[in-house]
Amino acid sequence: MGSVTTENFLRISDDVRLGREVSIHCFVNLYGCAIGDESRVGAFVEIQKNVCIGARCKISSHTFICEGVHIEDEVFVGHGVMFINDLDPHATQDGRVQTEADWQVSPTRVCRGASLGSGAVILGGLTIGAGALVGAGAVVTRDVQPGTIVAGNPARFLRFRPAHGAYHE
């Protein structure tokens, strides 16, 4: 049995690991990933293989989380956030169509308690620090320090976040 499709148009492959009380809305595609306890996944979300999402996370609708992304506990991901894992993609290599083996995945980490605003684009190979806030529509091209607020294209430091519980450093 390669995958399960339900009347809610969920596609959850057999290799997905779900924690306790995970909530998944309709039109979701999950394969080869792990989602921690009490996390919520909105509608029209795709989460690819080798993605790990921690406990008590909120993944809002229309979000794409590609291979190699690690999201720690208590992270908020706004609507339409896009993760990118290949920094030099090509359709062909030496005249032949590339295969999965040709992709160079650049791992990305989103640390505990970070918040990613709607429409943000997160390039591969970087870390978003604990308690950081990425503004809506930001294009994140480099690491974001813990407890900071960044916004813009490319995302730039605006200020430190007010004390944000245990995440602020």
C-alpha positions as a Markdown table, in Angstrom:
| # | Residue | x | y | z |
|---|---|---|---|---|
| 1 | Met | 0.0 | 0.0 | 0.0 |
| 2 | Gly | 2.0 | 3.0 | -1.2 |
| 3 | Ser | -0.1 | 5.8 | 0.3 |
| 4 | Val | -3.5 | 6.6 | 1.8 |
| 5 | Thr | -6.0 | 8.9 | 0.2 |
| 6 | Thr | -9.2 | 9.8 | 2.1 |
| 7 | Glu | -12.4 | 11.7 | 1.2 |
| 8 | Asn | -10.7 | 14.8 | 2.5 |
| 9 | Phe | -8.1 | 14.6 | -0.3 |
| 10 | Leu | -5.2 | 13.8 | 2.1 |
| 11 | Arg | -2.2 | 12.1 | 0.7 |
| 12 | Ile | -0.2 | 10.7 | 3.5 |
| 13 | Ser | 2.4 | 8.0 | 2.6 |
| 14 | Asp | 3.2 | 5.0 | 4.7 |
| 15 | Asp | 6.6 | 6.4 | 5.7 |
| 16 | Val | 5.1 | 9.5 | 7.5 |
| 17 | Arg | 5.5 | 9.6 | 11.3 |
| 18 | Leu | 2.8 | 11.5 | 13.2 |
| 19 | Gly | 2.9 | 12.4 | 16.9 |
| 20 | Arg | 0.0 | 12.5 | 19.2 |
| 21 | Glu | -3.0 | 14.7 | 18.5 |
| 22 | Val | -1.6 | 16.1 | 15.2 |
| 23 | Ser | -4.3 | 18.0 | 13.2 |
| 24 | Ile | -4.2 | 17.8 | 9.4 |
| 25 | His | -6.6 | 19.8 | 7.2 |
| 26 | Cys | -7.7 | 18.8 | 3.7 |
| 27 | Phe | -5.7 | 18.8 | 0.4 |
| 28 | Val | -2.4 | 18.0 | 2.1 |
| 29 | Asn | 0.4 | 16.0 | 0.7 |
| 30 | Leu | 2.9 | 14.4 | 3.2 |
| 31 | Tyr | 5.6 | 11.9 | 2.4 |
| 32 | Gly | 8.8 | 10.7 | 4.3 |
| 33 | Cys | 8.4 | 13.3 | 7.0 |
| 34 | Ala | 7.9 | 13.4 | 10.8 |
| 35 | Ile | 5.5 | 15.8 | 12.6 |
| 36 | Gly | 5.6 | 16.2 | 16.4 |
| 37 | Asp | 2.9 | 16.0 | 19.0 |
| 38 | Glu | 0.0 | 18.6 | 18.9 |
| 39 | Ser | 1.2 | 20.2 | 15.7 |
| 40 | Arg | -1.3 | 21.6 | 13.2 |
| 41 | Val | -1.1 | 21.5 | 9.4 |
| 42 | Gly | -3.3 | 23.7 | 7.3 |
| 43 | Ala | -5.0 | 23.0 | 4.0 |
| 44 | Phe | -3.0 | 22.9 | 0.7 |
| 45 | Val | 0.3 | 22.1 | 2.4 |
| 46 | Glu | 3.1 | 19.9 | 1.0 |
| 47 | Ile | 5.7 | 18.5 | 3.3 |
| 48 | Gln | 8.4 | 16.4 | 1.6 |
| 49 | Lys | 10.7 | 13.6 | 2.7 |
| 50 | Asn | 13.5 | 14.2 | 5.2 |
| 51 | Val | 11.6 | 17.0 | 6.9 |
| 52 | Cys | 11.2 | 17.0 | 10.7 |
| 53 | Ile | 8.6 | 19.2 | 12.4 |
| 54 | Gly | 8.7 | 19.5 | 16.1 |
| 55 | Ala | 5.9 | 19.5 | 18.7 |
| 56 | Arg | 3.2 | 22.2 | 19.0 |
| 57 | Cys | 4.0 | 23.8 | 15.6 |
| 58 | Lys | 1.5 | 25.6 | 13.4 |
| 59 | Ile | 2.0 | 25.2 | 9.6 |
| 60 | Ser | -0.5 | 27.5 | 7.9 |
| 61 | Ser | -2.2 | 26.8 | 4.6 |
| 62 | His | -0.6 | 26.9 | 1.1 |
| 63 | Thr | 2.9 | 26.3 | 2.6 |
| 64 | Phe | 5.6 | 24.3 | 0.9 |
| 65 | Ile | 8.3 | 22.6 | 3.0 |
| 66 | Cys | 10.9 | 20.9 | 0.9 |
| 67 | Glu | 13.4 | 18.1 | 1.7 |
| 68 | Gly | 16.0 | 18.9 | 4.3 |
| 69 | Val | 14.1 | 21.3 | 6.5 |
| 70 | His | 14.2 | 20.8 | 10.3 |
| 71 | Ile | 11.6 | 22.8 | 12.2 |
| 72 | Glu | 12.0 | 22.7 | 16.0 |
| 73 | Asp | 9.2 | 22.9 | 18.6 |
| 74 | Glu | 6.7 | 25.7 | 18.9 |
| 75 | Val | 7.4 | 27.3 | 15.5 |
| 76 | Phe | 4.7 | 29.3 | 13.6 |
| 77 | Val | 4.8 | 29.2 | 9.8 |
| 78 | Gly | 2.4 | 31.7 | 8.2 |
| 79 | His | 0.3 | 31.2 | 5.1 |
| 80 | Gly | 2.1 | 30.6 | 1.8 |
| 81 | Val | 5.6 | 30.2 | 3.2 |
| 82 | Met | 8.0 | 28.7 | 0.7 |
| 83 | Phe | 11.2 | 26.8 | 1.6 |
| 84 | Ile | 13.8 | 26.4 | -1.1 |
| 85 | Asn | 16.5 | 23.7 | -0.8 |
| 86 | Asp | 18.5 | 23.8 | -4.0 |
| 87 | Leu | 20.6 | 27.0 | -4.5 |
| 88 | Asp | 21.6 | 26.2 | -8.1 |
| 89 | Pro | 18.7 | 24.3 | -9.7 |
| 90 | His | 18.8 | 23.2 | -13.4 |
| 91 | Ala | 16.3 | 21.3 | -15.5 |
| 92 | Thr | 19.0 | 19.6 | -17.5 |
| 93 | Gln | 22.6 | 18.6 | -16.9 |
| 94 | Asp | 24.8 | 18.1 | -20.0 |
| 95 | Gly | 21.6 | 18.0 | -22.2 |
| 96 | Arg | 19.8 | 15.3 | -20.1 |
| 97 | Val | 16.9 | 15.9 | -17.8 |
| 98 | Gln | 18.0 | 15.9 | -14.2 |
| 99 | Thr | 16.8 | 13.2 | -11.8 |
| 100 | Glu | 16.3 | 13.3 | -8.1 |
| 101 | Ala | 19.9 | 12.1 | -7.6 |
| 102 | Asp | 21.2 | 15.3 | -9.3 |
| 103 | Trp | 19.6 | 17.7 | -6.7 |
| 104 | Gln | 21.9 | 19.2 | -4.1 |
| 105 | Val | 19.8 | 19.7 | -0.9 |
| 106 | Ser | 20.9 | 22.5 | 1.3 |
| 107 | Pro | 19.5 | 21.8 | 4.8 |
| 108 | Thr | 17.6 | 24.5 | 6.7 |
| 109 | Arg | 16.9 | 24.8 | 10.4 |
| 110 | Val | 14.1 | 26.9 | 12.0 |
| 111 | Cys | 14.8 | 27.0 | 15.8 |
| 112 | Arg | 12.4 | 26.8 | 18.7 |
| 113 | Gly | 9.8 | 29.5 | 18.9 |
| 114 | Ala | 10.6 | 31.3 | 15.7 |
| 115 | Ser | 7.7 | 32.8 | 13.6 |
| 116 | Leu | 7.7 | 33.0 | 9.8 |
| 117 | Gly | 5.3 | 35.6 | 8.4 |
| 118 | Ser | 2.9 | 34.8 | 5.5 |
| 119 | Gly | 4.5 | 34.7 | 2.1 |
| 120 | Ala | 8.1 | 34.5 | 3.3 |
| 121 | Val | 10.6 | 32.7 | 1.1 |
| 122 | Ile | 13.4 | 30.8 | 3.0 |
| 123 | Leu | 16.4 | 29.9 | 1.0 |
| 124 | Gly | 18.3 | 26.7 | 1.8 |
| 125 | Gly | 21.4 | 26.2 | 3.9 |
| 126 | Leu | 20.6 | 28.6 | 6.6 |
| 127 | Thr | 19.4 | 28.8 | 10.2 |
| 128 | Ile | 16.6 | 30.9 | 11.7 |
| 129 | Gly | 17.4 | 31.4 | 15.3 |
| 130 | Ala | 15.2 | 30.7 | 18.4 |
| 131 | Gly | 12.5 | 33.2 | 18.9 |
| 132 | Ala | 13.3 | 35.1 | 15.7 |
| 133 | Leu | 10.5 | 36.8 | 13.7 |
| 134 | Val | 10.6 | 36.9 | 9.9 |
| 135 | Gly | 8.2 | 39.5 | 8.4 |
| 136 | Ala | 5.5 | 38.7 | 5.9 |
| 137 | Gly | 6.9 | 38.6 | 2.3 |
| 138 | Ala | 10.5 | 38.5 | 3.4 |
| 139 | Val | 13.1 | 36.7 | 1.3 |
| 140 | Val | 15.6 | 35.2 | 3.8 |
| 141 | Thr | 19.0 | 34.7 | 2.1 |
| 142 | Arg | 21.2 | 34.3 | 5.2 |
| 143 | Asp | 21.1 | 33.2 | 8.8 |
| 144 | Val | 18.7 | 35.0 | 11.2 |
| 145 | Gln | 20.0 | 35.6 | 14.7 |
| 146 | Pro | 18.0 | 34.4 | 17.7 |
| 147 | Gly | 15.5 | 36.9 | 19.1 |
| 148 | Thr | 15.7 | 39.3 | 16.1 |
| 149 | Ile | 13.1 | 40.7 | 13.7 |
| 150 | Val | 13.9 | 40.7 | 10.0 |
| 151 | Ala | 11.9 | 41.8 | 7.0 |
| 152 | Gly | 12.3 | 42.8 | 3.3 |
| 153 | Asn | 13.9 | 41.5 | 0.1 |
| 154 | Pro | 16.5 | 40.5 | 1.0 |
| 155 | Ala | 15.5 | 40.2 | 4.7 |
| 156 | Arg | 17.4 | 42.6 | 6.9 |
| 157 | Phe | 17.7 | 43.1 | 10.6 |
| 158 | Leu | 15.1 | 45.6 | 12.0 |
| 159 | Arg | 15.5 | 45.2 | 15.7 |
| 160 | Phe | 15.6 | 42.7 | 18.6 |
| 161 | Arg | 12.3 | 41.2 | 19.6 |
| 162 | Pro | 11.0 | 42.2 | 23.0 |
| 163 | Ala | 11.7 | 39.5 | 25.6 |
| 164 | His | 10.0 | 36.4 | 24.1 |
| 165 | Gly | 9.8 | 33.9 | 26.9 |
| 166 | Ala | 12.5 | 31.2 | 27.0 |
| 167 | Tyr | 13.4 | 31.8 | 23.3 |
| 168 | His | 14.9 | 35.3 | 23.7 |
| 169 | Glu | 18.7 | 35.2 | 24.2 |
